[in-house]
Amino acid sequence: MMHQQPSFKSTQGLYRSRHGLFLGVCRGFAKWRDFSVFWTRVIVIITMLFTGFWPAFLAYLIIGFVLKPEPAITPETIDEKEFYDAYAHSRKQALHRLKNVFTELDRRTQRLENKITSTEFDWDRRLDRS
């Protein structure tokens, strides 16, 4: 029985939208809560009016700069989501992780090449043909 990893398309976290009007906060929040973007913007504007504009606007800016941007391609698996979160949080850490993966692949490839190009492998192959 194959183990199938869950999909993250419908359970995506809170991100800034890449297609928002101003920093994508309202669209990102509406998408996260499956709520109307129009009504989310209306609520934000009303909040700005009743709080004296600047406090709510400052909070909006802070949220806009703190939230990670929405992934360009929605993560399909747990590994993809973990990589995106690591990359969005710390690019240096994500690049280090990616470098480790490629280093391990390179090491395995070299081990395979050494095995195939060894004289023992050549003799085993010749004996198997006989």
N, C-alpha and C positions, 0 to 999 in steps of 0.2 A: 504494500500500500504506500503510495507516494504522499509525502507530507507537503501540503500546499500552504504557501504563505498567504496571509490575509492581504487584501487590497486596501490601499489608503486613499482611493479616489474620493469616497464619500466621507471619510473621517479625517480629512486634512485639517491641520491645526490652524491657529490664527496667524496669518501673514498679511503684510501689506500687499495690496493688489498691484500688479504691474500696469493695469489699465484704468486706474483711478484718475479723478480730476486733479486732486492736490494730495500728493504723497500716497494715495491709495488706501488710507485708513478706513474710511467709511465703506468702500466697496469690499475691502478685506474682512471687516467686521460683519457686514451683511452676508457675505458668502460663507463665513464661518458659522453664523447662526441661522443660515437659510432664511434670511429676512430681506425685505425690499430695500434696495439701495436708496431709492427715493426717500422712503420714510426714515432711514438711518440718517441721511443728510439733513432732513427736516428736524429731527431730534437734536442733532449736533448744532444746527443754527439756532434753534430755540434755546438750547443750553447756553450758547454763547451770548445770546441776548439777555438772558436772566442772570448771568454771572458777571456781567460787565465786560464782555467780549475777551479782554486780554487774558484772564486766568484760564478760561476754556480754550482759547487759541493756543496759549503756551502749553497746556496739557496735550492738545492735539499735536503740536509740533514735537513734543517729547515722545509721544506714542509713535509718531511717524518715523522718528529716527531710531527708536529702540526696537520696534518690530522688524523681524527679518522679512526681506522681500519674498513674495510668493515664488516657488520654484518654477523655472521656465517649463519644465516637464514634470508633471505630477508623479511623485514616487509611487511605484507599484508594489514594492516589497519592503519588508522591514529593513533590509540592508541598504536599499536606496534611500529610505527616509533617514536612517542613522547617518549615512554619508552626507546627505544634504544638510542635516542639522549640524554635523561636525564642521562642514565647510562654511556654513553661514555663521557659525559661532567663532570658529578659528580656522582661517584658511591655511595657516602654517601647520596646524595639527592635521588637517585633512590631507594636505600635500605630503606630510610625513607618512601618514597611513597609506596613501596611494603608492608612495615610493617603496614602502615595506612590501606591499603586495607584488609590485613589479620585481623587486629584488628576489623575493621567494620564487616567482615564476622563472626568472633568469637562472637561479641556482638549480631549479628542477630541470630546466632545459639543458644546462651544461652537464648535469649528471646523466641525462638521457643521451646526449651526444657522446659523452665519454664511454658509455656502455656500448652504443652502436658502433663506434669507431675502434673499439678495442679488438685486439687480435683474437681473444677468446670468443667474442661474438661472431667473428668471421669464421672461425673453425666450427663453432656450433651450427652455423647456418650451412656450411658446406657438408657437414655430417648429416644434417637433416634432409638434404637433397638426395643423398645416396640411397 
